[in-house]
Amino acid sequence: MGTRYRFRNWTLTPKREAEAEPVKVAYECADCGEMGPTDENAEAAQAWTFDHLRENPRHVNCRQHSVLPYTMIPGDFQ
Ligand SMILES: [Zn+2]
């Protein structure tokens, strides 16, 4: 006798604020690809860009990465 599998529909959705871990941000230098620390304190994450510029005066382009909590919500079986 074989095993039967039932497929389920799932929805990916942002977590509600009350139950979610905090949003975190990190900055990446777009000139060399180095990443700063990921931190829920945006100012702390941004401080890395100034330190990096001081060490690399031509690295003036950055990318912000945001870490947003999401969750999977189970739906109907197919
Ligand atoms: Zn850089």
N, CA, C, O and the ligand as a Tripos MOL2 file, in Angstrom:
@<TRIPOS>MOLECULE
protein
  313   311    79     0     0
PROTEIN
NO_CHARGES

@<TRIPOS>ATOM
      1 N           0.8480   -1.1910    0.0000 N.3       1 MET1
      2 CA          0.0000    0.0000    0.0000 C.3       1 MET1
      3 C           0.8860    1.2440    0.0000 C.2       1 MET1
      4 O           1.7880    1.3490    0.8310 O.2       1 MET1
      5 N           0.6590    2.1520   -0.8760 N.am      2 GLY2
      6 CA          1.4880    3.3550   -0.9950 C.3       2 GLY2
      7 C           1.0360    4.4560   -0.0530 C.2       2 GLY2
      8 O          -0.0060    4.3570    0.5940 O.2       2 GLY2
      9 N           1.8410    5.5030    0.0100 N.am      3 THR3
     10 CA          1.5130    6.6590    0.8430 C.3       3 THR3
     11 C           0.7950    7.6970   -0.0080 C.2       3 THR3
     12 O           1.1940    7.9630   -1.1420 O.2       3 THR3
     13 N          -0.2640    8.2810    0.5390 N.am      4 ARG4
     14 CA         -0.9940    9.3270   -0.1830 C.3       4 ARG4
     15 C          -0.6430   10.6770    0.4210 C.2       4 ARG4
     16 O          -0.5710   10.8180    1.6410 O.2       4 ARG4
     17 N          -0.4290   11.6470   -0.4180 N.am      5 TYR5
     18 CA         -0.1320   13.0170    0.0330 C.3       5 TYR5
     19 C          -1.2660   13.9370   -0.3840 C.2       5 TYR5
     20 O          -1.7990   13.8250   -1.4880 O.2       5 TYR5
     21 N          -1.6240   14.8350    0.4970 N.am      6 ARG6
     22 CA         -2.6210   15.8630    0.1570 C.3       6 ARG6
     23 C          -1.8950   17.1900    0.0840 C.2       6 ARG6
     24 O          -1.1490   17.5480    0.9950 O.2       6 ARG6
     25 N          -2.1080   17.9090   -0.9820 N.am      7 PHE7
     26 CA         -1.4680   19.2040   -1.1530 C.3       7 PHE7
     27 C          -2.3430   20.3070   -0.5760 C.2       7 PHE7
     28 O          -3.5700   20.2770   -0.6730 O.2       7 PHE7
     29 N          -1.6780   21.2670    0.0200 N.am      8 ARG8
     30 CA         -2.3860   22.3390    0.6880 C.3       8 ARG8
     31 C          -1.9910   23.6750    0.0770 C.2       8 ARG8
     32 O          -0.8440   23.8620   -0.3290 O.2       8 ARG8
     33 N          -2.9280   24.5910    0.0110 N.am      9 ASN9
     34 CA         -2.6330   25.9500   -0.4540 C.3       9 ASN9
     35 C          -2.1290   26.7750    0.7240 C.2       9 ASN9
     36 O          -2.7450   26.7880    1.7900 O.2       9 ASN9
     37 N          -1.0400   27.4420    0.5330 N.am     10 TRP10
     38 CA         -0.4570   28.2880    1.5820 C.3      10 TRP10
     39 C          -0.3770   29.7210    1.0770 C.2      10 TRP10
     40 O          -0.2550   29.9630   -0.1230 O.2      10 TRP10
     41 N          -0.4470   30.6730    2.0160 N.am     11 THR11
     42 CA         -0.3100   32.0830    1.6770 C.3      11 THR11
     43 C           0.8400   32.6700    2.4890 C.2      11 THR11
     44 O           0.9090   32.4910    3.7050 O.2      11 THR11
     45 N           1.7220   33.3580    1.8190 N.am     12 LEU12
     46 CA          2.8250   34.0590    2.4890 C.3      12 LEU12
     47 C           2.3540   35.4710    2.8160 C.2      12 LEU12
     48 O           1.9170   36.2070    1.9310 O.2      12 LEU12
     49 N           2.4430   35.8440    4.0850 N.am     13 THR13
     50 CA          1.8960   37.1440    4.4810 C.3      13 THR13
     51 C           2.7660   37.7930    5.5580 C.2      13 THR13
     52 O           3.3950   37.0870    6.3470 O.2      13 THR13
     53 N           2.8110   39.1330    5.6020 N.am     14 PRO14
     54 CA          3.5660   39.7990    6.6670 C.3      14 PRO14
     55 C           2.9750   39.4590    8.0320 C.2      14 PRO14
     56 O           1.7560   39.3830    8.1880 O.2      14 PRO14
     57 N           3.8430   39.2570    9.0140 N.am     15 LYS15
     58 CA          3.3570   38.9900   10.3640 C.3      15 LYS15
     59 C           2.7590   40.2420   10.9710 C.2      15 LYS15
     60 O           3.2160   41.3550   10.7120 O.2      15 LYS15
     61 N           1.7280   40.0450   11.7860 N.am     16 ARG16
     62 CA          1.1470   41.1940   12.4810 C.3      16 ARG16
     63 C           2.1360   41.7250   13.5090 C.2      16 ARG16
     64 O           2.9300   40.9800   14.0830 O.2      16 ARG16
     65 N           2.0630   43.0260   13.7230 N.am     17 GLU17
     66 CA          3.0650   43.7010   14.5430 C.3      17 GLU17
     67 C           3.1630   43.1320   15.9630 C.2      17 GLU17
     68 O           4.2600   43.0170   16.5110 O.2      17 GLU17
     69 N           2.0210   42.7790   16.5560 N.am     18 ALA18
     70 CA          1.9980   42.3440   17.9500 C.3      18 ALA18
     71 C           2.7930   41.0620   18.1740 C.2      18 ALA18
     72 O           3.3950   40.8930   19.2340 O.2      18 ALA18
     73 N           2.8070   40.1710   17.2160 N.am     19 GLU19
     74 CA          3.4460   38.8710   17.4090 C.3      19 GLU19
     75 C           4.7740   38.7400   16.6640 C.2      19 GLU19
     76 O           5.4370   37.7060   16.7450 O.2      19 GLU19
     77 N           5.1550   39.7890   15.9420 N.am     20 ALA20
     78 CA          6.3210   39.6760   15.0650 C.3      20 ALA20
     79 C           7.5920   40.1480   15.7560 C.2      20 ALA20
     80 O           7.5630   41.0140   16.6300 O.2      20 ALA20
     81 N           8.6960   39.5630   15.3450 N.am     21 GLU21
     82 CA          9.9840   40.0820   15.7830 C.3      21 GLU21
     83 C          10.2000   41.4450   15.1200 C.2      21 GLU21
     84 O           9.5770   41.7260   14.0960 O.2      21 GLU21
     85 N          11.0550   42.2900   15.6710 N.am     22 PRO22
     86 CA         11.2070   43.6380   15.1240 C.3      22 PRO22
     87 C          11.8230   43.6430   13.7340 C.2      22 PRO22
     88 O          12.6070   42.7670   13.3690 O.2      22 PRO22
     89 N          11.4360   44.6710   12.9670 N.am     23 VAL23
     90 CA         12.0520   44.8900   11.6530 C.3      23 VAL23
     91 C          13.5240   45.2110   11.8740 C.2      23 VAL23
     92 O          13.8770   45.9300   12.8080 O.2      23 VAL23
     93 N          14.3710   44.6810   11.0210 N.am     24 LYS24
     94 CA         15.8070   44.9660   11.1110 C.3      24 LYS24
     95 C          16.2820   45.5190    9.7810 C.2      24 LYS24
     96 O          15.6980   45.2370    8.7350 O.2      24 LYS24
     97 N          17.3350   46.3010    9.8270 N.am     25 VAL25
     98 CA         17.9210   46.8360    8.5980 C.3      25 VAL25
     99 C          19.4210   46.6110    8.6100 C.2      25 VAL25
    100 O          20.0500   46.4770    9.6590 O.2      25 VAL25
    101 N          19.9680   46.5750    7.4070 N.am     26 ALA26
    102 CA         21.4220   46.5130    7.2150 C.3      26 ALA26
    103 C          21.7410   47.3670    6.0010 C.2      26 ALA26
    104 O          20.8960   47.5690    5.1290 O.2      26 ALA26
    105 N          22.9610   47.8600    5.9550 N.am     27 TYR27
    106 CA         23.4040   48.6350    4.8010 C.3      27 TYR27
    107 C          24.5670   47.9190    4.1400 C.2      27 TYR27
    108 O          25.4420   47.3550    4.7960 O.2      27 TYR27
    109 N          24.5420   47.9630    2.8180 N.am     28 GLU28
    110 CA         25.5870   47.3590    1.9950 C.3      28 GLU28
    111 C          26.2570   48.4710    1.2110 C.2      28 GLU28
    112 O          25.5820   49.3680    0.7070 O.2      28 GLU28
    113 N          27.5660   48.4230    1.1050 N.am     29 CYS29
    114 CA         28.2710   49.3490    0.2320 C.3      29 CYS29
    115 C          28.0770   48.8790   -1.2080 C.2      29 CYS29
    116 O          28.4580   47.7630   -1.5600 O.2      29 CYS29
    117 N          27.4800   49.7400   -2.0420 N.am     30 ALA30
    118 CA         27.2280   49.3600   -3.4360 C.3      30 ALA30
    119 C          28.4920   49.4500   -4.2760 C.2      30 ALA30
    120 O          28.5090   48.9860   -5.4160 O.2      30 ALA30
    121 N          29.5420   50.0340   -3.7350 N.am     31 ASP31
    122 CA         30.7940   50.1590   -4.4810 C.3      31 ASP31
    123 C          31.7070   48.9490   -4.3020 C.2      31 ASP31
    124 O          32.4810   48.6280   -5.2040 O.2      31 ASP31
    125 N          31.6320   48.2660   -3.1460 N.am     32 CYS32
    126 CA         32.5070   47.1030   -2.9320 C.3      32 CYS32
    127 C          31.7500   45.8670   -2.4600 C.2      32 CYS32
    128 O          32.3170   44.7750   -2.4390 O.2      32 CYS32
    129 N          30.4900   46.0130   -2.0840 N.am     33 GLY33
    130 CA         29.7010   44.8570   -1.6760 C.3      33 GLY33
    131 C          29.7980   44.4990   -0.2060 C.2      33 GLY33
    132 O          29.1450   43.5550    0.2390 O.2      33 GLY33
    133 N          30.5970   45.2280    0.5580 N.am     34 GLU34
    134 CA         30.7060   44.9110    1.9840 C.3      34 GLU34
    135 C          29.3860   45.2280    2.6830 C.2      34 GLU34
    136 O          28.7240   46.2180    2.3730 O.2      34 GLU34
    137 N          29.0170   44.3630    3.6390 N.am     35 MET35
    138 CA         27.7760   44.5480    4.3940 C.3      35 MET35
    139 C          28.0820   45.0100    5.8050 C.2      35 MET35
    140 O          29.0260   44.5370    6.4380 O.2      35 MET35
    141 N          27.2740   45.9360    6.2870 N.am     36 GLY36
    142 CA         27.3510   46.3350    7.6780 C.3      36 GLY36
    143 C          26.4990   45.4050    8.5260 C.2      36 GLY36
    144 O          25.9030   44.4640    8.0010 O.2      36 GLY36
    145 N          26.4320   45.6540    9.8360 N.am     37 PRO37
    146 CA         25.6600   44.7930   10.7330 C.3      37 PRO37
    147 C          24.1560   44.9460   10.5120 C.2      37 PRO37
    148 O          23.6710   46.0100   10.1300 O.2      37 PRO37
    149 N          23.4350   43.8550   10.7620 N.am     38 THR38
    150 CA         21.9710   43.8810   10.7210 C.3      38 THR38
    151 C          21.4860   44.2280   12.1200 C.2      38 THR38
    152 O          21.8510   43.5690   13.0940 O.2      38 THR38
    153 N          20.6580   45.2680   12.2150 N.am     39 ASP39
    154 CA         20.2910   45.7710   13.5350 C.3      39 ASP39
    155 C          18.8580   46.2790   13.5090 C.2      39 ASP39
    156 O          18.4090   46.8300   12.5030 O.2      39 ASP39
    157 N          18.1350   46.0950   14.6140 N.am     40 GLU40
    158 CA         16.7920   46.6590   14.6890 C.3      40 GLU40
    159 C          16.8350   48.1620   14.9730 C.2      40 GLU40
    160 O          15.8360   48.8620   14.8070 O.2      40 GLU40
    161 N          17.9900   48.6440   15.3970 N.am     41 ASN41
    162 CA         18.1850   50.0770   15.5890 C.3      41 ASN41
    163 C          18.7640   50.6480   14.2930 C.2      41 ASN41
    164 O          19.9350   50.4310   13.9810 O.2      41 ASN41
    165 N          17.9260   51.3890   13.5310 N.am     42 ALA42
    166 CA         18.3450   51.8710   12.2130 C.3      42 ALA42
    167 C          19.5630   52.7840   12.3030 C.2      42 ALA42
    168 O          20.4380   52.7400   11.4390 O.2      42 ALA42
    169 N          19.6220   53.6100   13.3440 N.am     43 GLU43
    170 CA         20.7620   54.5250   13.4830 C.3      43 GLU43
    171 C          22.0630   53.7490   13.6860 C.2      43 GLU43
    172 O          23.1080   54.1330   13.1600 O.2      43 GLU43
    173 N          21.9950   52.6600   14.4490 N.am     44 ALA44
    174 CA         23.1850   51.8400   14.6600 C.3      44 ALA44
    175 C          23.6220   51.2090   13.3420 C.2      44 ALA44
    176 O          24.8160   51.1340   13.0530 O.2      44 ALA44
    177 N          22.6580   50.7560   12.5430 N.am     45 ALA45
    178 CA         22.9990   50.1570   11.2470 C.3      45 ALA45
    179 C          23.5920   51.2070   10.3140 C.2      45 ALA45
    180 O          24.5290   50.9230    9.5680 O.2      45 ALA45
    181 N          23.0460   52.4190   10.3560 N.am     46 GLN46
    182 CA         23.5380   53.4910    9.4860 C.3      46 GLN46
    183 C          24.9350   53.9470    9.8800 C.2      46 GLN46
    184 O          25.7040   54.3900    9.0260 O.2      46 GLN46
    185 N          25.2740   53.8440   11.1630 N.am     47 ALA47
    186 CA         26.5900   54.3020   11.6240 C.3      47 ALA47
    187 C          27.7020   53.5930   10.8580 C.2      47 ALA47
    188 O          28.7630   54.1690   10.6160 O.2      47 ALA47
    189 N          27.4550   52.3470   10.4810 N.am     48 TRP48
    190 CA         28.4620   51.5850    9.7250 C.3      48 TRP48
    191 C          28.8070   52.2860    8.4090 C.2      48 TRP48
    192 O          29.9680   52.2760    7.9970 O.2      48 TRP48
    193 N          27.8070   52.9040    7.7320 N.am     49 THR49
    194 CA         28.0810   53.5420    6.4310 C.3      49 THR49
    195 C          29.0760   54.6930    6.5880 C.2      49 THR49
    196 O          29.8960   54.9330    5.7010 O.2      49 THR49
    197 N          29.0040   55.4020    7.7130 N.am     50 PHE50
    198 CA         29.9310   56.5180    7.9410 C.3      50 PHE50
    199 C          31.3320   55.9990    8.2690 C.2      50 PHE50
    200 O          32.3320   56.5600    7.8210 O.2      50 PHE50
    201 N          31.3910   54.9230    9.0550 N.am     51 ASP51
    202 CA         32.6980   54.3110    9.3380 C.3      51 ASP51
    203 C          33.3290   53.8020    8.0470 C.2      51 ASP51
    204 O          34.5300   53.9510    7.8210 O.2      51 ASP51
    205 N          32.4910   53.1990    7.2060 N.am     52 HIS52
    206 CA         33.0050   52.6270    5.9520 C.3      52 HIS52
    207 C          33.4950   53.7290    5.0180 C.2      52 HIS52
    208 O          34.5170   53.5610    4.3510 O.2      52 HIS52
    209 N          32.7860   54.8450    4.9610 N.am     53 LEU53
    210 CA         33.1940   55.9730    4.1200 C.3      53 LEU53
    211 C          34.5210   56.5660    4.6100 C.2      53 LEU53
    212 O          35.3710   56.9590    3.8110 O.2      53 LEU53
    213 N          34.6800   56.6210    5.9370 N.am     54 ARG54
    214 CA         35.9130   57.1640    6.5030 C.3      54 ARG54
    215 C          37.1140   56.3090    6.0650 C.2      54 ARG54
    216 O          38.1900   56.8320    5.7740 O.2      54 ARG54
    217 N          36.9050   54.9920    6.0250 N.am     55 GLU55
    218 CA         37.9930   54.0880    5.6220 C.3      55 GLU55
    219 C          38.1440   53.9930    4.1020 C.2      55 GLU55
    220 O          39.2110   53.6440    3.5990 O.2      55 GLU55
    221 N          37.0580   54.3090    3.3720 N.am     56 ASN56
    222 CA         37.0480   54.1790    1.9030 C.3      56 ASN56
    223 C          36.3760   55.4120    1.3140 C.2      56 ASN56
    224 O          35.1940   55.3650    0.9740 O.2      56 ASN56
    225 N          37.1190   56.5280    1.1870 N.am     57 PRO57
    226 CA         36.4900   57.8150    0.8490 C.3      57 PRO57
    227 C          35.7380   57.8540   -0.4840 C.2      57 PRO57
    228 O          34.9470   58.7700   -0.7100 O.2      57 PRO57
    229 N          35.9640   56.8910   -1.3620 N.am     58 ARG58
    230 CA         35.2440   56.8920   -2.6500 C.3      58 ARG58
    231 C          33.9850   56.0260   -2.6090 C.2      58 ARG58
    232 O          33.2330   55.9910   -3.5830 O.2      58 ARG58
    233 N          33.7480   55.3370   -1.5130 N.am     59 HIS59
    234 CA         32.5920   54.4390   -1.4370 C.3      59 HIS59
    235 C          31.3890   55.2130   -0.9040 C.2      59 HIS59
    236 O          31.1020   55.2020    0.2930 O.2      59 HIS59
    237 N          30.6880   55.8920   -1.8300 N.am     60 VAL60
    238 CA         29.5890   56.7750   -1.4280 C.3      60 VAL60
    239 C          28.2120   56.1900   -1.7430 C.2      60 VAL60
    240 O          27.1990   56.7990   -1.3970 O.2      60 VAL60
    241 N          28.1500   55.0270   -2.3870 N.am     61 ASN61
    242 CA         26.8570   54.4420   -2.7720 C.3      61 ASN61
    243 C          26.5050   53.2760   -1.8640 C.2      61 ASN61
    244 O          27.3360   52.4090   -1.5930 O.2      61 ASN61
    245 N          25.2570   53.2670   -1.3960 N.am     62 CYS62
    246 CA         24.8180   52.2460   -0.4420 C.3      62 CYS62
    247 C          23.4900   51.6390   -0.8890 C.2      62 CYS62
    248 O          22.7430   52.2130   -1.6810 O.2      62 CYS62
    249 N          23.2350   50.4560   -0.3470 N.am     63 ARG63
    250 CA         21.9190   49.8180   -0.5000 C.3      63 ARG63
    251 C          21.4270   49.4790    0.8990 C.2      63 ARG63
    252 O          22.1880   49.0030    1.7410 O.2      63 ARG63
    253 N          20.1430   49.7310    1.1360 N.am     64 GLN64
    254 CA         19.5600   49.3280    2.4060 C.3      64 GLN64
    255 C          18.8590   47.9910    2.2150 C.2      64 GLN64
    256 O          18.1340   47.7890    1.2410 O.2      64 GLN64
    257 N          19.0830   47.0840    3.1540 N.am     65 HIS65
    258 CA         18.3750   45.8020    3.1670 C.3      65 HIS65
    259 C          17.4690   45.8070    4.3910 C.2      65 HIS65
    260 O          17.9160   46.0790    5.5050 O.2      65 HIS65
    261 N          16.2030   45.5060    4.1750 N.am     66 SER66
    262 CA         15.2510   45.4310    5.2770 C.3      66 SER66
    263 C          14.8720   43.9770    5.5200 C.2      66 SER66
    264 O          14.6380   43.2200    4.5780 O.2      66 SER66
    265 N          14.8130   43.5950    6.7900 N.am     67 VAL67
    266 CA         14.3990   42.2490    7.1740 C.3      67 VAL67
    267 C          13.0260   42.3650    7.8120 C.2      67 VAL67
    268 O          12.8830   42.8820    8.9200 O.2      67 VAL67
    269 N          12.0120   41.8730    7.0930 N.am     68 LEU68
    270 CA         10.6250   41.9950    7.5310 C.3      68 LEU68
    271 C          10.0740   40.6200    7.8790 C.2      68 LEU68
    272 O          10.1890   39.6920    7.0790 O.2      68 LEU68
    273 N           9.4720   40.4700    9.0720 N.am     69 PRO69
    274 CA          8.9470   39.1610    9.4560 C.3      69 PRO69
    275 C           7.6980   38.7890    8.6410 C.2      69 PRO69
    276 O           6.7510   39.5690    8.5410 O.2      69 PRO69
    277 N           7.7210   37.6030    8.0730 N.am     70 TYR70
    278 CA          6.5980   37.0510    7.3140 C.3      70 TYR70
    279 C           6.2590   35.6910    7.8920 C.2      70 TYR70
    280 O           7.0680   35.0870    8.5960 O.2      70 TYR70
    281 N           5.0790   35.2170    7.5960 N.am     71 THR71
    282 CA          4.6890   33.8890    8.0310 C.3      71 THR71
    283 C           3.8420   33.2280    6.9540 C.2      71 THR71
    284 O           3.2660   33.8990    6.0970 O.2      71 THR71
    285 N           3.7760   31.9090    7.0090 N.am     72 MET72
    286 CA          2.9660   31.1350    6.0750 C.3      72 MET72
    287 C           1.6430   30.7840    6.7450 C.2      72 MET72
    288 O           1.6270   30.2300    7.8440 O.2      72 MET72
    289 N           0.5460   31.1040    6.0880 N.am     73 ILE73
    290 CA         -0.7960   30.8060    6.6130 C.3      73 ILE73
    291 C          -1.3600   29.5950    5.8580 C.2      73 ILE73
    292 O          -1.4590   29.6120    4.6310 O.2      73 ILE73
    293 N          -1.7290   28.5410    6.6050 N.am     74 PRO74
    294 CA         -2.2640   27.3740    5.9120 C.3      74 PRO74
    295 C          -3.6660   27.6500    5.3690 C.2      74 PRO74
    296 O          -4.4740   28.3280    6.0040 O.2      74 PRO74
    297 N          -3.9340   27.1070    4.1790 N.am     75 GLY75
    298 CA         -5.2480   27.2650    3.5690 C.3      75 GLY75
    299 C          -5.9040   25.9270    3.3320 C.2      75 GLY75
    300 O          -5.5950   24.9490    4.0130 O.2      75 GLY75
    301 N          -6.8010   25.8770    2.3760 N.am     76 ASP76
    302 CA         -7.5490   24.6600    2.0820 C.3      76 ASP76
    303 C          -6.6460   23.5820    1.4790 C.2      76 ASP76
    304 O          -5.6380   23.8770    0.8360 O.2      76 ASP76
    305 N          -7.0340   22.3410    1.7020 N.am     77 PHE77
    306 CA         -6.3900   21.2340    0.9850 C.3      77 PHE77
    307 C          -6.9410   21.2080   -0.4380 C.2      77 PHE77
    308 O          -8.1050   21.5260   -0.6820 O.2      77 PHE77
    309 N          -6.0830   20.8270   -1.3530 N.am     78 GLN78
    310 CA         -6.5070   20.7780   -2.7630 C.3      78 GLN78
    311 C          -7.3120   19.5190   -3.0310 C.2      78 GLN78
    312 O          -7.7560   19.2990   -4.1580 O.2      78 GLN78
    313 ZN         32.7480   49.8970    0.0790 Zn       79 ZN79
@<TRIPOS>BOND
     1     1     2 1
     2     2     3 1
     3     3     4 2
     4     3     5 am
     5     5     6 1
     6     6     7 1
     7     7     8 2
     8     7     9 am
     9     9    10 1
    10    10    11 1
    11    11    12 2
    12    11    13 am
    13    13    14 1
    14    14    15 1
    15    15    16 2
    16    15    17 am
    17    17    18 1
    18    18    19 1
    19    19    20 2
    20    19    21 am
    21    21    22 1
    22    22    23 1
    23    23    24 2
    24    23    25 am
    25    25    26 1
    26    26    27 1
    27    27    28 2
    28    27    29 am
    29    29    30 1
    30    30    31 1
    31    31    32 2
    32    31    33 am
    33    33    34 1
    34    34    35 1
    35    35    36 2
    36    35    37 am
    37    37    38 1
    38    38    39 1
    39    39    40 2
    40    39    41 am
    41    41    42 1
    42    42    43 1
    43    43    44 2
    44    43    45 am
    45    45    46 1
    46    46    47 1
    47    47    48 2
    48    47    49 am
    49    49    50 1
    50    50    51 1
    51    51    52 2
    52    51    53 am
    53    53    54 1
    54    54    55 1
    55    55    56 2
    56    55    57 am
    57    57    58 1
    58    58    59 1
    59    59    60 2
    60    59    61 am
    61    61    62 1
    62    62    63 1
    63    63    64 2
    64    63    65 am
    65    65    66 1
    66    66    67 1
    67    67    68 2
    68    67    69 am
    69    69    70 1
    70    70    71 1
    71    71    72 2
    72    71    73 am
    73    73    74 1
    74    74    75 1
    75    75    76 2
    76    75    77 am
    77    77    78 1
    78    78    79 1
    79    79    80 2
    80    79    81 am
    81    81    82 1
    82    82    83 1
    83    83    84 2
    84    83    85 am
    85    85    86 1
    86    86    87 1
    87    87    88 2
    88    87    89 am
    89    89    90 1
    90    90    91 1
    91    91    92 2
    92    91    93 am
    93    93    94 1
    94    94    95 1
    95    95    96 2
    96    95    97 am
    97    97    98 1
    98    98    99 1
    99    99   100 2
   100    99   101 am
   101   101   102 1
   102   102   103 1
   103   103   104 2
   104   103   105 am
   105   105   106 1
   106   106   107 1
   107   107   108 2
   108   107   109 am
   109   109   110 1
   110   110   111 1
   111   111   112 2
   112   111   113 am
   113   113   114 1
   114   114   115 1
   115   115   116 2
   116   115   117 am
   117   117   118 1
   118   118   119 1
   119   119   120 2
   120   119   121 am
   121   121   122 1
   122   122   123 1
   123   123   124 2
   124   123   125 am
   125   125   126 1
   126   126   127 1
   127   127   128 2
   128   127   129 am
   129   129   130 1
   130   130   131 1
   131   131   132 2
   132   131   133 am
   133   133   134 1
   134   134   135 1
   135   135   136 2
   136   135   137 am
   137   137   138 1
   138   138   139 1
   139   139   140 2
   140   139   141 am
   141   141   142 1
   142   142   143 1
   143   143   144 2
   144   143   145 am
   145   145   146 1
   146   146   147 1
   147   147   148 2
   148   147   149 am
   149   149   150 1
   150   150   151 1
   151   151   152 2
   152   151   153 am
   153   153   154 1
   154   154   155 1
   155   155   156 2
   156   155   157 am
   157   157   158 1
   158   158   159 1
   159   159   160 2
   160   159   161 am
   161   161   162 1
   162   162   163 1
   163   163   164 2
   164   163   165 am
   165   165   166 1
   166   166   167 1
   167   167   168 2
   168   167   169 am
   169   169   170 1
   170   170   171 1
   171   171   172 2
   172   171   173 am
   173   173   174 1
   174   174   175 1
   175   175   176 2
   176   175   177 am
   177   177   178 1
   178   178   179 1
   179   179   180 2
   180   179   181 am
   181   181   182 1
   182   182   183 1
   183   183   184 2
   184   183   185 am
   185   185   186 1
   186   186   187 1
   187   187   188 2
   188   187   189 am
   189   189   190 1
   190   190   191 1
   191   191   192 2
   192   191   193 am
   193   193   194 1
   194   194   195 1
   195   195   196 2
   196   195   197 am
   197   197   198 1
   198   198   199 1
   199   199   200 2
   200   199   201 am
   201   201   202 1
   202   202   203 1
   203   203   204 2
   204   203   205 am
   205   205   206 1
   206   206   207 1
   207   207   208 2
   208   207   209 am
   209   209   210 1
   210   210   211 1
   211   211   212 2
   212   211   213 am
   213   213   214 1
   214   214   215 1
   215   215   216 2
   216   215   217 am
   217   217   218 1
   218   218   219 1
   219   219   220 2
   220   219   221 am
   221   221   222 1
   222   222   223 1
   223   223   224 2
   224   223   225 am
   225   225   226 1
   226   226   227 1
   227   227   228 2
   228   227   229 am
   229   229   230 1
   230   230   231 1
   231   231   232 2
   232   231   233 am
   233   233   234 1
   234   234   235 1
   235   235   236 2
   236   235   237 am
   237   237   238 1
   238   238   239 1
   239   239   240 2
   240   239   241 am
   241   241   242 1
   242   242   243 1
   243   243   244 2
   244   243   245 am
   245   245   246 1
   246   246   247 1
   247   247   248 2
   248   247   249 am
   249   249   250 1
   250   250   251 1
   251   251   252 2
   252   251   253 am
   253   253   254 1
   254   254   255 1
   255   255   256 2
   256   255   257 am
   257   257   258 1
   258   258   259 1
   259   259   260 2
   260   259   261 am
   261   261   262 1
   262   262   263 1
   263   263   264 2
   264   263   265 am
   265   265   266 1
   266   266   267 1
   267   267   268 2
   268   267   269 am
   269   269   270 1
   270   270   271 1
   271   271   272 2
   272   271   273 am
   273   273   274 1
   274   274   275 1
   275   275   276 2
   276   275   277 am
   277   277   278 1
   278   278   279 1
   279   279   280 2
   280   279   281 am
   281   281   282 1
   282   282   283 1
   283   283   284 2
   284   283   285 am
   285   285   286 1
   286   286   287 1
   287   287   288 2
   288   287   289 am
   289   289   290 1
   290   290   291 1
   291   291   292 2
   292   291   293 am
   293   293   294 1
   294   294   295 1
   295   295   296 2
   296   295   297 am
   297   297   298 1
   298   298   299 1
   299   299   300 2
   300   299   301 am
   301   301   302 1
   302   302   303 1
   303   303   304 2
   304   303   305 am
   305   305   306 1
   306   306   307 1
   307   307   308 2
   308   307   309 am
   309   309   310 1
   310   310   311 1
   311   311   312 2
@<TRIPOS>SUBSTRUCTURE
     1 MET1         2 RESIDUE 1 A MET
     2 GLY2         6 RESIDUE 1 A GLY
     3 THR3        10 RESIDUE 1 A THR
     4 ARG4        14 RESIDUE 1 A ARG
     5 TYR5        18 RESIDUE 1 A TYR
     6 ARG6        22 RESIDUE 1 A ARG
     7 PHE7        26 RESIDUE 1 A PHE
     8 ARG8        30 RESIDUE 1 A ARG
     9 ASN9        34 RESIDUE 1 A ASN
    10 TRP10       38 RESIDUE 1 A TRP
    11 THR11       42 RESIDUE 1 A THR
    12 LEU12       46 RESIDUE 1 A LEU
    13 THR13       50 RESIDUE 1 A THR
    14 PRO14       54 RESIDUE 1 A PRO
    15 LYS15       58 RESIDUE 1 A LYS
    16 ARG16       62 RESIDUE 1 A ARG
    17 GLU17       66 RESIDUE 1 A GLU
    18 ALA18       70 RESIDUE 1 A ALA
    19 GLU19       74 RESIDUE 1 A GLU
    20 ALA20       78 RESIDUE 1 A ALA
    21 GLU21       82 RESIDUE 1 A GLU
    22 PRO22       86 RESIDUE 1 A PRO
    23 VAL23       90 RESIDUE 1 A VAL
    24 LYS24       94 RESIDUE 1 A LYS
    25 VAL25       98 RESIDUE 1 A VAL
    26 ALA26      102 RESIDUE 1 A ALA
    27 TYR27      106 RESIDUE 1 A TYR
    28 GLU28      110 RESIDUE 1 A GLU
    29 CYS29      114 RESIDUE 1 A CYS
    30 ALA30      118 RESIDUE 1 A ALA
    31 ASP31      122 RESIDUE 1 A ASP
    32 CYS32      126 RESIDUE 1 A CYS
    33 GLY33      130 RESIDUE 1 A GLY
    34 GLU34      134 RESIDUE 1 A GLU
    35 MET35      138 RESIDUE 1 A MET
    36 GLY36      142 RESIDUE 1 A GLY
    37 PRO37      146 RESIDUE 1 A PRO
    38 THR38      150 RESIDUE 1 A THR
    39 ASP39      154 RESIDUE 1 A ASP
    40 GLU40      158 RESIDUE 1 A GLU
    41 ASN41      162 RESIDUE 1 A ASN
    42 ALA42      166 RESIDUE 1 A ALA
    43 GLU43      170 RESIDUE 1 A GLU
    44 ALA44      174 RESIDUE 1 A ALA
    45 ALA45      178 RESIDUE 1 A ALA
    46 GLN46      182 RESIDUE 1 A GLN
    47 ALA47      186 RESIDUE 1 A ALA
    48 TRP48      190 RESIDUE 1 A TRP
    49 THR49      194 RESIDUE 1 A THR
    50 PHE50      198 RESIDUE 1 A PHE
    51 ASP51      202 RESIDUE 1 A ASP
    52 HIS52      206 RESIDUE 1 A HIS
    53 LEU53      210 RESIDUE 1 A LEU
    54 ARG54      214 RESIDUE 1 A ARG
    55 GLU55      218 RESIDUE 1 A GLU
    56 ASN56      222 RESIDUE 1 A ASN
    57 PRO57      226 RESIDUE 1 A PRO
    58 ARG58      230 RESIDUE 1 A ARG
    59 HIS59      234 RESIDUE 1 A HIS
    60 VAL60      238 RESIDUE 1 A VAL
    61 ASN61      242 RESIDUE 1 A ASN
    62 CYS62      246 RESIDUE 1 A CYS
    63 ARG63      250 RESIDUE 1 A ARG
    64 GLN64      254 RESIDUE 1 A GLN
    65 HIS65      258 RESIDUE 1 A HIS
    66 SER66      262 RESIDUE 1 A SER
    67 VAL67      266 RESIDUE 1 A VAL
    68 LEU68      270 RESIDUE 1 A LEU
    69 PRO69      274 RESIDUE 1 A PRO
    70 TYR70      278 RESIDUE 1 A TYR
    71 THR71      282 RESIDUE 1 A THR
    72 MET72      286 RESIDUE 1 A MET
    73 ILE73      290 RESIDUE 1 A ILE
    74 PRO74      294 RESIDUE 1 A PRO
    75 GLY75      298 RESIDUE 1 A GLY
    76 ASP76      302 RESIDUE 1 A ASP
    77 PHE77      306 RESIDUE 1 A PHE
    78 GLN78      310 RESIDUE 1 A GLN
    79 ZN79       313 GROUP 0 **** ****
